[in-house]
Every structure is written in C-alpha cells, then in structure tokens.
C-alpha cells in the first residue's frame, strides 16, 4: 500500500484537468487548475494530491492562484494574514495577486504546494480511518489548528513555522505520516 506521504507523487490526477503541451522529450501531461466553481479547495487538493510528478513540477514552476490561497485560509479557518506568513508571502503581494486573479509563484507558490500536500495527507488519513469519529471529520480545520500547536517531535516548534521550505514540508509530512501509523503519540 502506498503511504499518504508518497501518494502525491505516484498516481495520475483525475480532477479539474485541461489538456496541455509537452513538458519533456515527447511527454504530454495535463495541467491542474484551481477553479472555485468546480469543487473549490477540496477538489484542487484532491487533484494535486493524486498528480503525477511531472504535474507537480509544472504546478511548482507555474504557481498557484492567489485566490486559492485566500480560499484555503477560509477552508482551514486560519486568518489569511497568518497563511501568508506561514507561506512566506508578503501580505500586499498575496492580496494583490488574489484580487487580480494572478498566480503566486516562486518560494511562496512552492510553499503553497507544500501546504496542499499536507492537507492531502490529512484528508487521506481521515479517509483511511476506521474510527467512528472520522465520519464527518473536517481534516482542513483540524490541520489549521494542528499546524499552530507546538509539537514535541519538532523540538517544541509549530509545524506552521517549517512550511516555508521544501525540507520543512517534508519534515511535517513525515510527522503526519507517523501520526497516522501510530508511531507518534
């Protein structure tokens, strides 16, 4: 069985895709785009979580919609100004991109992809759970709160303080995986 932490890099995307040109030597891939009208945040997280590695590379290079970041903050019940800080985005830039319908790229966009990955892992944990409490459990809201709590496994740091780097996202993803497996209590 593929772990939630590696699933993001192993399965083809099935949601909100449009055909796109070649990425490499004769290789075709599909673009994954955020659309509020097609399931919003959860549909986009699902599509990115099941994307191929080449699709992830494309998203990281292109960036994510500024409006997605604002919608993500609402979905996770984390103030947008805090999400911007977590992702390492200046508030004015993020707000401008969201209002103009533009992409947030560079390190802030890559951090947003990391946040998408973490939310995908949390949602997968809920889907895999056999606990009665998992039915109706809101993984996005839980993740929003969990990211802000000091974690003993992170030396007392908040997971939110690590997401602005790829290595930090990997550390947090492994911690989420250990929570699901029961290795971390």
N, C-alpha and C positions, 0 to 999 in steps of 0.2 A: 504494500500500500504506500502511496506517495504521501509524504508528510505535508501539512498545510504550508510549512515554511518553504518547501521546494515546489509545491503545486503551481505557483505563479509562473514558473519557468518551464512547465512541462506539458501543458495541454493547450489545444487550439481555442481561440476566442470564439464565442458563439453569439454574443450580443452586440448591438449597435456598431456594425462594421460597414464600411464602404470600400469598394474595390480601389486599389492603389497600385502605382507602378512599382518597378523593380527596386529592391534595396541593395542587392548584391549581384554577383555574376549570374544573371538569368533567373534570380529568385524573385518570386512575387509574394507579396504579403498584403494583408488587409489593414486598413487604418482603423483605429478605435477612437471614436469621437464622443465627447460628452454632449448629451442632449437632455435638457431639462424635461422636455415633453415625452421622452421615452424611458421612463423609469427613474430618471434623475440619478442621484448619488449612488443608490444601491445597484442599479443596473450598470453604471460605469465601473464601480468597484468590482462587480462580478466579471465584467468583460476584461478588465485589466488583470484580475486575478487568474483568469484562465488563458491569458495571452501567451503567444509563443515568445521565445527570447528575442527574435527579430522585431516583433511588435513592441516589446518593452523598450528596446533600444530606440525605436522610432519615437515612442512617446517621450522618452527621456531627452532626446535631441530636440524634438518639436516643442515640448512643454505641455502644460495643462491649462485649461481655460481658467481665467481669473474668477469667473462666475462659479466654477466648480468649487474652488477653494472657499468662497463665501457660503455656498450651499453645504459643503462639508462641515463647516463650523456650526451651522444650524443643526444639521443632522446629528452631530456629535454633542450638541449642546455645550460647545466651548465658544466663548466670545471670539469674534473674527480677529480682533486685535491680538488675542493670545495665540490663535492659529498662525497668524503672520509671524509672530515672534518664534514659535516652535519651528516654523519652516525657514526662518532666517530671511524673511521678506520685509522690506520697509513697508509700513502701512500705506503710505501715499502711493507707492508704486502698485501695490496689490489692489488697492481701491480703484486706481485709475484703469488698470488692466481689466478688472471686473466690469466697470462701467462701460468701457469701450468694446467689450467683447473680445479682448485680446488674450493671447497665450502668455503664461508665466513660464519662462524658460530659465536656463542656467541652473545654478545651485538650488534656488528656491523651487523651481519646477521639479528638479530631481528629488528634493526633499518631499514634495507633494506626492510624487510617485511612491516614495517610501511609505508615506502615511497611508496611501491607498493599499499598498501591500500589507501593512499591519492590520488595517481594517478588514481586508480579505481573510487574513489568518484568523482574526477574532470571529468573523462570521462563520468560517469553516469550523471552528471549534464548537460553536453553538449547533451547527447542522449535524456534527458528528456526535453530539452529546445524547445520551440515553436518559438523562435526568428529566424528571417531570417538569422541573423549573425551567428547562431550556425552551419549552413551548412558549412562544411569545416574548422571549428574552431579547432585548434590544442590544445587540453587540456594539453598535455605534455609540450609544450613550454610555455603555459600560467602558468602552475603550477611552472615551473622552475623559471619564473620571479616573480610570486606572493610570493613564499617562501622567497625571498630575500628582500621584501618590509616590512618596519616597519608597524605593524598592531595596530591600536588604541585599538582593542579588546584584544590585548595581552600586553597592557601597553607599547606600542611602540616597543616591541620586534619583531624580524623577526620570522616567523613560522619555518624557517630553523634551528633556534637555539634551538628548542624544540624536534626535531625529534629523537634525540639520546636516548630518554627514552620512554617506553610504555605510560606513563601518558602524556608526551608531544605530542605524536602522537594522543592520544585520544582528547586532547585539540584542536589540529589543525583540526582533523576530525570533531569535533563539530562546529568549526568556519566555515569550508567549508559547512557543512550542513545548518548553519544559513544563509550563503550567498545564497544558493540555495532557501531556503524558503522565503527569503526576510526579515528575521528578523534582519539582519545586513546590513547596507548600507555603 
